[in-house]
Amino acid sequence: MTGDEQWGRLQRRRERIRAEIRRNRAGGHRIPTWVLAAVLGVVLLGWAWLILGR
C-alpha cells in the first residue's frame, strides 16, 4: 500500500467521523438521553440489588 492510498483512507475515515459528530450534535434522537440514563440507572440498581441483596 502506498503512502497516497494510506493518506486517502485516513482522510475518508476522518470525514466519516466528522459527519457522525455533526449528526450527533444536530440532535433528532428518537429516545431522549435522560430516558436512556434513567433506564441504565434502573438496570444497575436492579443488578446491585440481586448481587448484594442475597
N, C-alpha and C positions, 0 to 999 in steps of 0.2 A: 504494500500500500504506500503510495507516495505521500509526500507532505501536503500537496494540494488536496488530495482525497480526504486526508485526515482533517484538514482545516475546514473543508466543506461540510463534513459530517459534524464537526464541532459547532459550526455556525447554525446548521439546521437544528441541532439539539438545543442550542441556546434560544433560538426563535420559538421552538415548541414550548420551552419553559416560560418564556416571556408571554406567549399567548395564553398559557394556562393561568398565569398570575393575573393577567388582565381580566380573564373570565371570572376568576375568583373574586377580584376586587369589585367587579360590576354588580355582584350580588345575584339576585334572582334565584336564590336557593329554594328548593322545594320545602325543605324542613328547616325551620329556624335553628340557629346554633344553640340557643338556650334550651330548646327541646332536646337536642342531642346530648347536651351537658346533663340535663336532668335525668335522662334515661341512663346515661353512664353512671351517674351517682346512685341511682336505684339499684342497678346491677351490682355495683361494687359493695353497697351496703348489704344487699342480699347475700352476696358471696361471703362477706365478712361474718354475717350472722350464722351462715351454715358452718363455717370453719370454727369460729370462736364460741358459738352457742352450744356446741355438743360436747 
